[in-house]
Amino acid sequence: MINIAIFGFGAVGKGVAEVLHYKKELIEGFIGKYKVVAITDSKGSLIDEKGLNLMEAIKIKKNKGFSGMKTLEVIEKVDFDVAIEVTPTNVHSGEPGLKHIVKSMDKGANVITSNKGPLVKAFKKLERLAEKKGVSFMYEATVGGAMPIIKLAKNDLAGNEIRVIKGVLNGTCNYILTRMEREKMTYSQVLSEAQELKIAEADPSYDVEGIDSAAKLVILANSIMRMDASFEDVEITGITKITPESFEVAGNKNYTIRLIAEANKEKGFLKVSPRLVPHHHPLAIEGTMNAALIRTDLAGDIVVMGKGAGKYETASAIVSDLIEIYRRD
Amino acid sequence: MINIAIFGFGAVGKGVAEVLHYKKELIEGFIGKYKVVAITDSKGSLIDEKGLNLMEAIKIKKNKGFSGMKTLEVIEKVDFDVAIEVTPTNVHSGEPGLKHIVKSMDKGANVITSNKGPLVKAFKKLERLAEKKGVSFMYEATVGGAMPIIKLAKNDLAGNEIRVIKGVLNGTCNYILTRMEREKMTYSQVLSEAQELKIAEADPSYDVEGIDSAAKLVILANSIMRMDASFEDVEITGITKITPESFEVAGNKNYTIRLIAEANKEKGFLKVSPRLVPHHHPLAIEGTMNAALIRTDLAGDIVVMGKGAGKYETASAIVSDLIEIYRRD
């Protein structure tokens, strides 16, 4: 029996709980019996060592009923095998996720996370700690949502040297750029529209200034390309200065403009910036999709595309990590 | 120490041998020490239980020096842990690969193959035999060359239900269609060109009649979608009847024409046929590339693209299978 703890119960945490509930039979076919023994949020927790009723947990509005022990105390006192860390990300401090992950590993639990902050802040430290403690550390959901990229590069392309990764890693920016081009609207017009549609946040700077893309790039550079990169190494330009006229000029030569995150091991740079992309190029992807091009020595260029966000999409990545850890066949 | 046997020593076999030679240090970092103890072709074999000198083997012209025991005898008499079966494919009989795989599994060896024939002919039987014997059966290289699709769907998307796979799975057909559209040439003009460039074979029917695409589709349907499909279940139309005028008509509506292989579990069909594809769609890929769209319940649509053929590209898939079997971290 695998005991699961979920730390963070916003959209992603709820998505994971739903999938663990509705797809229990399928998932147990891969990994055997499991139960969720703890769910926490910033206010407290739900605990049942015999296994929580996930449907009831999901139905609780605004997490009312979460009380008592908070995450750090839960890690100390509750018996679990794997922590699913899905609290909000902070790329500067890495907290509170970083502490949750370290303490969970310290007690010998496997960790799966969608939280970029801890990896941006302390990837090497976490990787070494996982190795020292003999636990698994999985983070497919930190980059590209449902789009497989970390396991794809580390497993499916194992034996290849990964030389360059270039990608559209932020769906909000890509939505804004796609609409600006198609509708000949200004940046601020599309931003308002995206905010109404909840595609952009009230404070959009994390996305539109390129910070989210840079955080993901650092994770890819460290985990897939072994580049020992930190957030400060990324040269970042956002999309806020792009004008409808730029699209017109680009379009005349059959190009579009996309926010491209590139980690280049050969030339030794990490960069997030708006770049010209030929209309037929796979990175000229539209809407909120993500795409990545992985340049290798044997396999040549491999491209992958998928939905970069969404509760079930992120849950998909988390569940695939869970299955990879415990798969029995 | 892992003992490897390579059955078949054409372009793919030689590509695998080169990669096992030049990237030995990297690969041994994942799986530990290995040596190649046997290489066979239709004329005979090279055997050295202490480990063959792969560079010498690769340099032998036209496999002169291959003599003595043939593959079936090698399987009986040589001690190996994993067979890499890369003999030419025959989608109707599955031979000679099918016998090689069955006999290798029978003696308890793991099997990695790029050979579509045995899987098209007897996927279920081989899967059951592998399970019964407790050996691994890996076949990433049978579909899409370097493009990861089987491990991507089975591992990276584990927990998802795969509902539809649609793909451009034959680089030769895609090259011909791309050139017909771009250069307004006829089918037979481009075919001659492709034959000169060795992109198409002297007898191109296996590719242009859709047989190769159908074989790959059967493998995807059985391995990823658990559809219990056979070659006869695929409705097949090739590309030989397509005219330059069709591209013109399609182009006027911003469509192109691609040979699409589709396995649809919901509607219960398997089909290979030329279809209209919007110019901006990921399956409107150009040249000899392959692309596949995987429709899932949680992750939505995932697209992957890569080089569909080539000795190092196919070797990449085979080596990633080898690493998956023996990975130690």
Interface residues (C-beta under 8 A of the other chain):
Chain A: V19 K23 L26 I27 F30 E140 A146 M147 P148 K151 L152 N155 D156 L157 A158 G159 N160 E161 H279 H280 P282 E286 T296 L298 A299 G300 D301 I302 V303 V304 M305 G306 K307 G310 Y312 E313 A315 S316 A317 V319 S320 L322 I323 E324 R327
Chain B: V19 K23 L26 I27 F30 E140 A146 M147 P148 K151 L152 N155 D156 L157 A158 G159 N160 E161 H279 H280 P282 E286 T296 L298 A299 G300 D301 I302 V303 V304 M305 G306 K307 G310 Y312 E313 A315 S316 A317 V319 S320 L322 I323 E324 R327
